[in-house]
Amino acid sequence: MFPQGVNIALGLSYMLCTLLQIVGFGTPAWVVSDYNGEIFDSCGLLFCVSCRNGSGCETKTYLQTYQEYNTADGGMWSYK
């Protein structure tokens, strides 16, 4: 359908985007939290990249994120 060079470029782009999503840079910033002024910029399959206002960014696994929110003010994940 496409010339071979275009197919190769599309394949490499697909592989790069897949890799970025796996390592945590695949999704846009949908979730914005006011918990400690934290903004979760991007979440992939393995972890989230979070940036705090006025400081740097760090990576967190889903378990770390869950534990932080679960211990904040009675647990944001618990139903009351």
N, C-alpha and C positions, 0 to 999 in steps of 0.2 A: 504494500500500500504506500509506504513512504520509502525514500531512498535509504540505503544502509546506514549512512552517517546520521540521519535523523533518528532512525530506530535505536542506534547506539546511544545517542544523546538523551533520548527519552528514557531508555533503560537505566542509564547512569543517574539521571535526575530522580527517577522513581526509587532507586536504591538509596540515594542520599537522603531523600525525604523520609523514607522508611526508617533509616538509621537515626535520623534526628528525632523522629517520633519515639523510637524505642528509648533513647537516652534522656528524653524529657523536654525537648524543644519543639514538639510537634503541634501543640494546640495553643490557640490564642488565649489572652487573659480574659477568661469569662468570670472567674471567681475573684471578687475583691472583698477582703475581710478587714474589719477594723480591730481585730484582736491584736493587740500590741502594735498597731500601725502596720500590719503585715499585708503584703499584696502577693498572692501566688500568681506569677506570670504565666507559667507554662507547665503542663503536666504531660508526661509521656507514659509509657507502659511500665517503666521501672521506678521513676521518682518524679518529684516536682521540683522546679527551680523557683525559689521564693526570694523576693527582694524586699527589704525593709526601707521605709522612708528615711533618707539621710545616711544610709550605710550600704554596705555591699550586698551581694547576692549569695545564697547558699543553696545546696541541694538537700532535699529531704525525701526519705522513702515515705510511702503511704502510711506505714506503721508509725513512724515518727510524727507525722502530721496528725494522725488519729489520736495518738497519746497526748500531744500538746492540747488539742481541742477538748479531749475528754477530761483533762484535769483542769480546764479553765472554767471557773465559776460554776461548779456543779456538773459540768459536762455538757457541751453543746450537742453531743450526739445522743444524749439520753432524752427519753420522752417523759414529760412531767404531767 
